Amino acid sequence: MRELTKFICFIIIITVVFIAFPNRGYAQEKATPQEVFEKIREAREFLSQAGTGLEEFNKKNGPWVFKDTYVFVFDCKKGTILAHAIRPQLIGKNLMGLRDIKGNSFFAQLCAAAQTSSGGWVEYWWPKVGETEPSRKISLLLQVPGTSYQVGAGIYDEYKSIAELNALLK
């Protein structure tokens, strides 16, 4: 009977801790499509005014890494990543021919979307940070005025449609 009482007390304590501290290190907060769009717009503004500043996008603890995502900088003419805080090994690599597990040449699709004034979301399969198996990711790429750069970021989401996301851009 004494062991049962200890077990019940343990369960009560654990329950109280989870109720009192619901998001303290147990789950990473997810970025919303609207937050991604706003952060990309901020990044675009930063780069168009600064004219440089790519190194800021390579900092893991910098302002361009937030919640469960990050902003990267691309050059569609060269097909290369110019800045990437999470996977610095990609910097300088030509990724235009890179395909996901479903055969999508997603950097080419992102660059095509960036040619429009409002950009566009692109769906592809890419591993989450710290994982090796690809998950559905949807990213947005926007042109940086006055430069050859494009800035992008994405979210992992199994349900949002591209049409629904593109409606946010209007």
PAKE-267750 format. One record per atom (N, C-alpha, C): residue in three letters; x, y, z. Coordinates in steps of 0.02 Angstrom, whole numbers. Layout:
N
+------+--------+--------+--------+
! rest !     px !     py !     pz !
+------+--------+--------+--------+
!  ALA !      X !      Y !      Z !
...
+------+--------+--------+--------+
# end
This chain:
170
+------+--------+--------+--------+
! rest !     px !     py !     pz !
+------+--------+--------+--------+
!  MET !     41 !    -60 !      0 !
!  MET !      0 !      0 !      0 !
!  MET !     43 !     63 !      0 !
!  ARG !     99 !     60 !     36 !
!  ARG !    145 !    117 !     40 !
!  ARG !    174 !    134 !    -29 !
!  GLU !    191 !     83 !    -69 !
!  GLU !    217 !     93 !   -137 !
!  GLU !    165 !    126 !   -181 !
!  LEU !    103 !    107 !   -175 !
!  LEU !     49 !    137 !   -214 !
!  LEU !     42 !    211 !   -197 !
!  THR !     46 !    228 !   -134 !
!  THR !     41 !    297 !   -111 !
!  THR !     99 !    338 !   -140 !
!  LYS !    160 !    311 !   -140 !
!  LYS !    218 !    346 !   -168 !
!  LYS !    208 !    357 !   -243 !
!  PHE !    183 !    305 !   -277 !
!  PHE !    172 !    310 !   -349 !
!  PHE !    120 !    364 !   -364 !
!  ILE !     65 !    367 !   -327 !
!  ILE !     13 !    417 !   -338 !
!  ILE !     41 !    487 !   -326 !
!  CYS !     81 !    495 !   -273 !
!  CYS !    112 !    560 !   -259 !
!  CYS !    158 !    581 !   -316 !
!  PHE !    196 !    534 !   -343 !
!  PHE !    241 !    547 !   -399 !
!  PHE !    201 !    571 !   -460 !
!  ILE !    147 !    538 !   -475 !
!  ILE !    105 !    556 !   -533 !
!  ILE !     76 !    626 !   -522 !
!  ILE !     54 !    642 !   -463 !
!  ILE !     26 !    708 !   -448 !
!  ILE !     79 !    762 !   -458 !
!  ILE !    139 !    750 !   -433 !
!  ILE !    193 !    799 !   -440 !
!  ILE !    210 !    810 !   -514 !
!  ILE !    216 !    757 !   -552 !
!  ILE !    231 !    763 !   -623 !
!  ILE !    176 !    801 !   -659 !
!  THR !    114 !    787 !   -643 !
!  THR !     57 !    821 !   -674 !
!  THR !     59 !    895 !   -658 !
!  VAL !     72 !    913 !   -596 !
!  VAL !     76 !    983 !   -577 !
!  VAL !    133 !   1019 !   -614 !
!  VAL !    190 !    986 !   -622 !
!  VAL !    246 !   1016 !   -658 !
!  VAL !    227 !   1029 !   -730 !
!  PHE !    195 !    982 !   -763 !
!  PHE !    175 !    991 !   -833 !
!  PHE !    122 !   1045 !   -841 !
!  ILE !     78 !   1052 !   -793 !
!  ILE !     27 !   1104 !   -796 !
!  ILE !     58 !   1172 !   -782 !
!  ALA !    101 !   1176 !   -733 !
!  ALA !    132 !   1240 !   -714 !
!  ALA !    182 !   1265 !   -766 !
!  PHE !    217 !   1219 !   -799 !
!  PHE !    269 !   1237 !   -848 !
!  PHE !    258 !   1200 !   -913 !
!  PRO !    205 !   1217 !   -950 !
!  PRO !    187 !   1177 !  -1009 !
!  PRO !    236 !   1178 !  -1067 !
!  ASN !    273 !   1232 !  -1079 !
!  ASN !    318 !   1235 !  -1136 !
!  ASN !    390 !   1245 !  -1117 !
!  ARG !    410 !   1226 !  -1059 !
!  ARG !    478 !   1237 !  -1035 !
!  ARG !    523 !   1179 !  -1055 !
!  GLY !    547 !   1180 !  -1118 !
!  GLY !    596 !   1130 !  -1139 !
!  GLY !    566 !   1064 !  -1161 !
!  TYR !    501 !   1057 !  -1160 !
!  TYR !    471 !    993 !  -1179 !
!  TYR !    453 !    991 !  -1253 !
!  ALA !    440 !   1048 !  -1282 !
!  ALA !    423 !   1050 !  -1353 !
!  ALA !    443 !   1118 !  -1381 !
!  GLN !    473 !   1118 !  -1440 !
!  GLN !    493 !   1180 !  -1471 !
!  GLN !    433 !   1213 !  -1503 !
!  GLU !    427 !   1278 !  -1494 !
!  GLU !    372 !   1315 !  -1523 !
!  GLU !    379 !   1317 !  -1599 !
!  LYS !    323 !   1307 !  -1634 !
!  LYS !    324 !   1305 !  -1707 !
!  LYS !    309 !   1374 !  -1735 !
!  ALA !    346 !   1393 !  -1786 !
!  ALA !    334 !   1455 !  -1821 !
!  ALA !    272 !   1447 !  -1865 !
!  THR !    233 !   1500 !  -1871 !
!  THR !    175 !   1499 !  -1914 !
!  THR !    195 !   1525 !  -1983 !
!  PRO !    155 !   1510 !  -2034 !
!  PRO !    169 !   1537 !  -2101 !
!  PRO !    174 !   1614 !  -2101 !
!  GLN !    130 !   1646 !  -2063 !
!  GLN !    131 !   1719 !  -2060 !
!  GLN !    196 !   1744 !  -2029 !
!  GLU !    220 !   1711 !  -1976 !
!  GLU !    283 !   1730 !  -1945 !
!  GLU !    342 !   1721 !  -1993 !
!  VAL !    341 !   1667 !  -2031 !
!  VAL !    393 !   1655 !  -2081 !
!  VAL !    392 !   1710 !  -2133 !
!  PHE !    334 !   1727 !  -2158 !
!  PHE !    326 !   1779 !  -2208 !
!  PHE !    353 !   1846 !  -2181 !
!  GLU !    334 !   1863 !  -2120 !
!  GLU !    357 !   1926 !  -2091 !
!  GLU !    433 !   1927 !  -2081 !
!  LYS !    461 !   1871 !  -2058 !
!  LYS !    533 !   1868 !  -2046 !
!  LYS !    571 !   1873 !  -2112 !
!  ILE !    546 !   1842 !  -2164 !
!  ILE !    578 !   1847 !  -2230 !
!  ILE !    574 !   1920 !  -2255 !
!  ARG !    519 !   1952 !  -2245 !
!  ARG !    513 !   2022 !  -2265 !
!  ARG !    563 !   2066 !  -2227 !
!  GLU !    571 !   2052 !  -2161 !
!  GLU !    621 !   2089 !  -2121 !
!  GLU !    692 !   2076 !  -2150 !
!  ALA !    706 !   2014 !  -2166 !
!  ALA !    771 !   1996 !  -2193 !
!  ALA !    783 !   2030 !  -2260 !
!  ARG !    733 !   2032 !  -2301 !
!  ARG !    738 !   2065 !  -2366 !
!  ARG !    752 !   2139 !  -2357 !
!  GLU !    718 !   2170 !  -2311 !
!  GLU !    729 !   2241 !  -2296 !
!  GLU !    800 !   2253 !  -2270 !
!  PHE !    822 !   2210 !  -2224 !
!  PHE !    889 !   2215 !  -2195 !
!  PHE !    942 !   2211 !  -2249 !
!  LEU !    937 !   2162 !  -2293 !
!  LEU !    987 !   2153 !  -2345 !
!  LEU !    984 !   2207 !  -2399 !
!  SER !    924 !   2232 !  -2414 !
!  SER !    919 !   2284 !  -2466 !
!  SER !    946 !   2350 !  -2440 !
!  GLN !    941 !   2363 !  -2375 !
!  GLN !    969 !   2425 !  -2347 !
!  GLN !   1043 !   2419 !  -2331 !
!  ALA !   1063 !   2362 !  -2304 !
!  ALA !   1132 !   2352 !  -2284 !
!  ALA !   1177 !   2341 !  -2345 !
!  GLY !   1151 !   2308 !  -2396 !
!  GLY !   1191 !   2293 !  -2455 !
!  GLY !   1240 !   2236 !  -2442 !
!  THR !   1248 !   2218 !  -2381 !
!  THR !   1291 !   2163 !  -2360 !
!  THR !   1260 !   2135 !  -2296 !
!  GLY !   1298 !   2102 !  -2255 !
!  GLY !   1270 !   2076 !  -2193 !
!  GLY !   1253 !   2002 !  -2195 !
!  LEU !   1279 !   1968 !  -2246 !
!  LEU !   1266 !   1896 !  -2252 !
!  LEU !   1287 !   1857 !  -2191 !
!  GLU !   1342 !   1879 !  -2159 !
!  GLU !   1368 !   1843 !  -2100 !
!  GLU !   1316 !   1838 !  -2044 !
!  GLU !   1270 !   1886 !  -2041 !
!  GLU !   1218 !   1886 !  -1989 !
!  GLU !   1172 !   1825 !  -1997 !
!  PHE !   1165 !   1800 !  -2057 !
!  PHE !   1121 !   1744 !  -2071 !
!  PHE !   1155 !   1677 !  -2057 !
!  ASN !   1219 !   1678 !  -2040 !
!  ASN !   1255 !   1617 !  -2024 !
!  ASN !   1260 !   1603 !  -1950 !
!  LYS !   1233 !   1647 !  -1909 !
!  LYS !   1237 !   1641 !  -1836 !
!  LYS !   1180 !   1599 !  -1809 !
!  LYS !   1197 !   1542 !  -1778 !
!  LYS !   1145 !   1498 !  -1751 !
!  LYS !   1103 !   1531 !  -1697 !
!  ASN !   1133 !   1578 !  -1661 !
!  ASN !   1097 !   1614 !  -1608 !
!  ASN !   1079 !   1684 !  -1629 !
!  GLY !   1080 !   1697 !  -1694 !
!  GLY !   1065 !   1764 !  -1719 !
!  GLY !    990 !   1775 !  -1728 !
!  PRO !    972 !   1834 !  -1751 !
!  PRO !    901 !   1852 !  -1758 !
!  PRO !    864 !   1816 !  -1814 !
!  TRP !    901 !   1783 !  -1858 !
!  TRP !    869 !   1750 !  -1915 !
!  TRP !    854 !   1676 !  -1902 !
!  VAL !    870 !   1652 !  -1843 !
!  VAL !    851 !   1585 !  -1822 !
!  VAL !    799 !   1595 !  -1768 !
!  PHE !    739 !   1569 !  -1778 !
!  PHE !    685 !   1581 !  -1731 !
!  PHE !    638 !   1520 !  -1728 !
!  LYS !    610 !   1510 !  -1669 !
!  LYS !    566 !   1453 !  -1657 !
!  LYS !    596 !   1390 !  -1687 !
!  ASP !    561 !   1357 !  -1733 !
!  ASP !    587 !   1296 !  -1763 !
!  ASP !    611 !   1305 !  -1835 !
!  THR !    630 !   1367 !  -1853 !
!  THR !    650 !   1380 !  -1922 !
!  THR !    706 !   1432 !  -1925 !
!  TYR !    725 !   1451 !  -1985 !
!  TYR !    781 !   1496 !  -1996 !
!  TYR !    773 !   1528 !  -2065 !
!  VAL !    805 !   1585 !  -2074 !
!  VAL !    806 !   1618 !  -2139 !
!  VAL !    873 !   1602 !  -2172 !
!  PHE !    870 !   1583 !  -2236 !
!  PHE !    931 !   1571 !  -2274 !
!  PHE !    934 !   1620 !  -2332 !
!  VAL !    994 !   1629 !  -2360 !
!  VAL !   1003 !   1675 !  -2417 !
!  VAL !   1029 !   1634 !  -2476 !
!  PHE !    998 !   1645 !  -2534 !
!  PHE !   1013 !   1607 !  -2594 !
!  PHE !   1030 !   1656 !  -2650 !
!  ASP !   1064 !   1632 !  -2701 !
!  ASP !   1076 !   1670 !  -2762 !
!  ASP !   1052 !   1626 !  -2820 !
!  CYS !    994 !   1642 !  -2847 !
!  CYS !    964 !   1600 !  -2899 !
!  CYS !   1005 !   1601 !  -2964 !
!  LYS !   1039 !   1656 !  -2979 !
!  LYS !   1080 !   1658 !  -3041 !
!  LYS !   1137 !   1608 !  -3037 !
!  LYS !   1170 !   1605 !  -2980 !
!  LYS !   1226 !   1559 !  -2970 !
!  LYS !   1202 !   1491 !  -2946 !
!  GLY !   1141 !   1489 !  -2919 !
!  GLY !   1114 !   1426 !  -2893 !
!  GLY !   1143 !   1405 !  -2826 !
!  THR !   1171 !   1453 !  -2789 !
!  THR !   1207 !   1435 !  -2728 !
!  THR !   1177 !   1466 !  -2665 !
!  ILE !   1187 !   1430 !  -2611 !
!  ILE !   1171 !   1456 !  -2544 !
!  ILE !   1225 !   1506 !  -2525 !
!  LEU !   1205 !   1566 !  -2504 !
!  LEU !   1253 !   1617 !  -2483 !
!  LEU !   1260 !   1620 !  -2407 !
!  ALA !   1207 !   1601 !  -2372 !
!  ALA !   1209 !   1602 !  -2299 !
!  ALA !   1159 !   1551 !  -2272 !
!  HIS !   1180 !   1515 !  -2221 !
!  HIS !   1138 !   1463 !  -2191 !
!  HIS !   1163 !   1447 !  -2121 !
!  ALA !   1126 !   1466 !  -2070 !
!  ALA !   1148 !   1457 !  -2001 !
!  ALA !   1147 !   1384 !  -1978 !
!  ILE !   1103 !   1344 !  -2003 !
!  ILE !   1094 !   1276 !  -1978 !
!  ILE !   1139 !   1226 !  -2015 !
!  ARG !   1146 !   1235 !  -2080 !
!  ARG !   1188 !   1190 !  -2119 !
!  ARG !   1241 !   1229 !  -2157 !
!  PRO !   1292 !   1254 !  -2121 !
!  PRO !   1344 !   1295 !  -2153 !
!  PRO !   1381 !   1258 !  -2208 !
!  GLN !   1381 !   1191 !  -2207 !
!  GLN !   1414 !   1152 !  -2260 !
!  GLN !   1382 !   1163 !  -2328 !
!  LEU !   1322 !   1191 !  -2330 !
!  LEU !   1288 !   1204 !  -2394 !
!  LEU !   1311 !   1270 !  -2426 !
!  ILE !   1342 !   1314 !  -2388 !
!  ILE !   1362 !   1379 !  -2414 !
!  ILE !   1411 !   1370 !  -2472 !
!  GLY !   1396 !   1404 !  -2527 !
!  GLY !   1438 !   1401 !  -2586 !
!  GLY !   1422 !   1342 !  -2632 !
!  LYS !   1379 !   1298 !  -2611 !
!  LYS !   1361 !   1240 !  -2652 !
!  LYS !   1306 !   1258 !  -2702 !
!  ASN !   1312 !   1231 !  -2762 !
!  ASN !   1260 !   1240 !  -2812 !
!  ASN !   1206 !   1188 !  -2798 !
!  LEU !   1146 !   1214 !  -2783 !
!  LEU !   1091 !   1169 !  -2763 !
!  LEU !   1033 !   1169 !  -2813 !
!  MET !   1043 !   1199 !  -2871 !
!  MET !    988 !   1203 !  -2920 !
!  MET !    965 !   1134 !  -2943 !
!  GLY !   1009 !   1086 !  -2946 !
!  GLY !    990 !   1019 !  -2967 !
!  GLY !    970 !    973 !  -2911 !
!  LEU !    973 !    997 !  -2849 !
!  LEU !    956 !    956 !  -2791 !
!  LEU !    883 !    936 !  -2794 !
!  ARG !    870 !    871 !  -2784 !
!  ARG !    801 !    845 !  -2786 !
!  ARG !    785 !    813 !  -2719 !
!  ASP !    721 !    818 !  -2699 !
!  ASP !    700 !    785 !  -2638 !
!  ASP !    682 !    712 !  -2653 !
!  ILE !    657 !    676 !  -2604 !
!  ILE !    642 !    605 !  -2614 !
!  ILE !    587 !    591 !  -2664 !
!  LYS !    548 !    643 !  -2680 !
!  LYS !    494 !    635 !  -2729 !
!  LYS !    513 !    661 !  -2798 !
!  GLY !    576 !    682 !  -2805 !
!  GLY !    600 !    705 !  -2870 !
!  GLY !    591 !    779 !  -2883 !
!  ASN !    567 !    817 !  -2834 !
!  ASN !    557 !    889 !  -2843 !
!  ASN !    624 !    925 !  -2843 !
!  SER !    636 !    964 !  -2895 !
!  SER !    694 !   1007 !  -2899 !
!  SER !    674 !   1072 !  -2864 !
!  PHE !    673 !   1071 !  -2799 !
!  PHE !    640 !   1123 !  -2760 !
!  PHE !    675 !   1191 !  -2760 !
!  PHE !    741 !   1193 !  -2767 !
!  PHE !    774 !   1259 !  -2770 !
!  PHE !    756 !   1293 !  -2836 !
!  ALA !    751 !   1255 !  -2890 !
!  ALA !    729 !   1284 !  -2954 !
!  ALA !    658 !   1310 !  -2947 !
!  GLN !    614 !   1273 !  -2912 !
!  GLN !    546 !   1295 !  -2902 !
!  GLN !    543 !   1357 !  -2857 !
!  LEU !    585 !   1359 !  -2805 !
!  LEU !    587 !   1418 !  -2761 !
!  LEU !    610 !   1480 !  -2801 !
!  CYS !    661 !   1471 !  -2844 !
!  CYS !    685 !   1527 !  -2883 !
!  CYS !    632 !   1552 !  -2932 !
!  ALA !    595 !   1507 !  -2962 !
!  ALA !    540 !   1527 !  -3006 !
!  ALA !    488 !   1566 !  -2968 !
!  ALA !    472 !   1544 !  -2908 !
!  ALA !    422 !   1579 !  -2866 !
!  ALA !    448 !   1648 !  -2846 !
!  ALA !    513 !   1654 !  -2833 !
!  ALA !    542 !   1718 !  -2811 !
!  ALA !    541 !   1770 !  -2867 !
!  GLN !    533 !   1749 !  -2929 !
!  GLN !    531 !   1796 !  -2985 !
!  GLN !    466 !   1836 !  -2986 !
!  THR !    414 !   1812 !  -2952 !
!  THR !    352 !   1850 !  -2949 !
!  THR !    357 !   1902 !  -2894 !
!  SER !    317 !   1954 !  -2897 !
!  SER !    322 !   2008 !  -2849 !
!  SER !    307 !   1987 !  -2777 !
!  SER !    262 !   1939 !  -2769 !
!  SER !    243 !   1918 !  -2701 !
!  SER !    276 !   1853 !  -2680 !
!  GLY !    315 !   1822 !  -2726 !
!  GLY !    345 !   1758 !  -2709 !
!  GLY !    293 !   1703 !  -2710 !
!  GLY !    311 !   1646 !  -2686 !
!  GLY !    265 !   1590 !  -2683 !
!  GLY !    293 !   1534 !  -2641 !
!  TRP !    250 !   1496 !  -2611 !
!  TRP !    270 !   1439 !  -2568 !
!  TRP !    282 !   1378 !  -2612 !
!  VAL !    331 !   1338 !  -2592 !
!  VAL !    349 !   1277 !  -2628 !
!  VAL !    351 !   1220 !  -2578 !
!  GLU !    323 !   1164 !  -2598 !
!  GLU !    322 !   1104 !  -2556 !
!  GLU !    377 !   1056 !  -2576 !
!  TYR !    411 !   1028 !  -2526 !
!  TYR !    463 !    977 !  -2539 !
!  TYR !    475 !    938 !  -2475 !
!  TRP !    517 !    888 !  -2479 !
!  TRP !    532 !    845 !  -2421 !
!  TRP !    605 !    855 !  -2402 !
!  TRP !    615 !    875 !  -2338 !
!  TRP !    681 !    893 !  -2313 !
!  TRP !    685 !    873 !  -2240 !
!  PRO !    742 !    849 !  -2216 !
!  PRO !    746 !    829 !  -2145 !
!  PRO !    741 !    888 !  -2097 !
!  LYS !    705 !    878 !  -2043 !
!  LYS !    702 !    929 !  -1990 !
!  LYS !    771 !    933 !  -1958 !
!  VAL !    783 !    990 !  -1926 !
!  VAL !    847 !   1000 !  -1891 !
!  VAL !    857 !    943 !  -1841 !
!  GLY !    915 !    910 !  -1846 !
!  GLY !    931 !    855 !  -1800 !
!  GLY !    903 !    787 !  -1821 !
!  GLU !    868 !    785 !  -1877 !
!  GLU !    841 !    721 !  -1901 !
!  GLU !    871 !    703 !  -1969 !
!  THR !    864 !    641 !  -1989 !
!  THR !    890 !    619 !  -2053 !
!  THR !    834 !    602 !  -2103 !
!  GLU !    776 !    584 !  -2078 !
!  GLU !    720 !    567 !  -2122 !
!  GLU !    684 !    630 !  -2145 !
!  PRO !    670 !    636 !  -2210 !
!  PRO !    635 !    696 !  -2235 !
!  PRO !    563 !    699 !  -2212 !
!  SER !    540 !    761 !  -2202 !
!  SER !    470 !    776 !  -2186 !
!  SER !    446 !    829 !  -2235 !
!  ARG !    380 !    836 !  -2240 !
!  ARG !    352 !    886 !  -2286 !
!  ARG !    370 !    956 !  -2260 !
!  LYS !    403 !    994 !  -2303 !
!  LYS !    421 !   1063 !  -2286 !
!  LYS !    392 !   1108 !  -2339 !
!  ILE !    371 !   1167 !  -2318 !
!  ILE !    346 !   1217 !  -2365 !
!  ILE !    385 !   1281 !  -2352 !
!  SER !    417 !   1306 !  -2405 !
!  SER !    460 !   1364 !  -2398 !
!  SER !    439 !   1419 !  -2445 !
!  LEU !    458 !   1479 !  -2427 !
!  LEU !    444 !   1540 !  -2465 !
!  LEU !    511 !   1573 !  -2480 !
!  LEU !    519 !   1596 !  -2541 !
!  LEU !    580 !   1631 !  -2562 !
!  LEU !    559 !   1698 !  -2592 !
!  LEU !    590 !   1753 !  -2570 !
!  LEU !    575 !   1819 !  -2596 !
!  LEU !    639 !   1852 !  -2622 !
!  GLN !    633 !   1891 !  -2675 !
!  GLN !    689 !   1928 !  -2704 !
!  GLN !    706 !   1987 !  -2658 !
!  VAL !    771 !   2000 !  -2650 !
!  VAL !    795 !   2058 !  -2613 !
!  VAL !    807 !   2113 !  -2664 !
!  PRO !    768 !   2168 !  -2661 !
!  PRO !    776 !   2222 !  -2710 !
!  PRO !    847 !   2250 !  -2712 !
!  GLY !    870 !   2264 !  -2773 !
!  GLY !    935 !   2294 !  -2782 !
!  GLY !    994 !   2247 !  -2772 !
!  THR !    981 !   2182 !  -2765 !
!  THR !   1035 !   2133 !  -2757 !
!  THR !   1020 !   2072 !  -2800 !
!  SER !   1067 !   2026 !  -2802 !
!  SER !   1055 !   1963 !  -2836 !
!  SER !   1031 !   1910 !  -2786 !
!  TYR !   1018 !   1931 !  -2724 !
!  TYR !    999 !   1884 !  -2671 !
!  TYR !    924 !   1870 !  -2668 !
!  GLN !    909 !   1811 !  -2642 !
!  GLN !    841 !   1794 !  -2622 !
!  GLN !    845 !   1769 !  -2550 !
!  VAL !    793 !   1783 !  -2511 !
!  VAL !    791 !   1758 !  -2442 !
!  VAL !    731 !   1712 !  -2435 !
!  GLY !    741 !   1660 !  -2396 !
!  GLY !    688 !   1611 !  -2387 !
!  GLY !    688 !   1580 !  -2318 !
!  ALA !    633 !   1548 !  -2303 !
!  ALA !    625 !   1510 !  -2241 !
!  ALA !    565 !   1464 !  -2252 !
!  GLY !    557 !   1416 !  -2207 !
!  GLY !    502 !   1370 !  -2216 !
!  GLY !    478 !   1341 !  -2150 !
!  ILE !    425 !   1303 !  -2156 !
!  ILE !    396 !   1269 !  -2098 !
!  ILE !    384 !   1196 !  -2117 !
!  TYR !    382 !   1155 !  -2067 !
!  TYR !    363 !   1085 !  -2076 !
!  TYR !    290 !   1079 !  -2059 !
!  ASP !    250 !   1058 !  -2107 !
!  ASP !    178 !   1053 !  -2096 !
!  ASP !    150 !   1001 !  -2143 !
!  GLU !    110 !    957 !  -2117 !
!  GLU !     81 !    903 !  -2157 !
!  GLU !     15 !    922 !  -2190 !
!  TYR !    -16 !    978 !  -2170 !
!  TYR !    -85 !    990 !  -2189 !
!  TYR !    -98 !   1053 !  -2229 !
!  LYS !    -60 !   1106 !  -2220 !
!  LYS !    -75 !   1168 !  -2254 !
!  LYS !    -64 !   1161 !  -2329 !
!  SER !   -112 !   1186 !  -2367 !
!  SER !   -106 !   1181 !  -2440 !
!  SER !    -66 !   1241 !  -2466 !
!  ILE !    -37 !   1232 !  -2524 !
!  ILE !      1 !   1286 !  -2556 !
!  ILE !    -46 !   1344 !  -2572 !
!  ALA !   -106 !   1329 !  -2595 !
!  ALA !   -155 !   1381 !  -2611 !
!  ALA !   -171 !   1423 !  -2548 !
!  GLU !   -181 !   1389 !  -2493 !
!  GLU !   -196 !   1424 !  -2429 !
!  GLU !   -137 !   1469 !  -2409 !
!  LEU !    -76 !   1444 !  -2417 !
!  LEU !    -17 !   1484 !  -2399 !
!  LEU !     -7 !   1542 !  -2447 !
!  ASN !    -17 !   1531 !  -2511 !
!  ASN !     -8 !   1585 !  -2560 !
!  ASN !    -60 !   1640 !  -2550 !
!  ALA !   -118 !   1624 !  -2522 !
!  ALA !   -169 !   1674 !  -2507 !
!  ALA !   -143 !   1724 !  -2455 !
!  LEU !    -98 !   1703 !  -2412 !
!  LEU !    -68 !   1748 !  -2362 !
!  LEU !    -26 !   1803 !  -2395 !
!  LEU !     -2 !   1790 !  -2455 !
!  LEU !     44 !   1836 !  -2489 !
!  LEU !      8 !   1892 !  -2525 !
!  LYS !    -56 !   1885 !  -2534 !
!  LYS !    -94 !   1934 !  -2572 !
!  LYS !   -111 !   1996 !  -2531 !
+------+--------+--------+--------+
# end
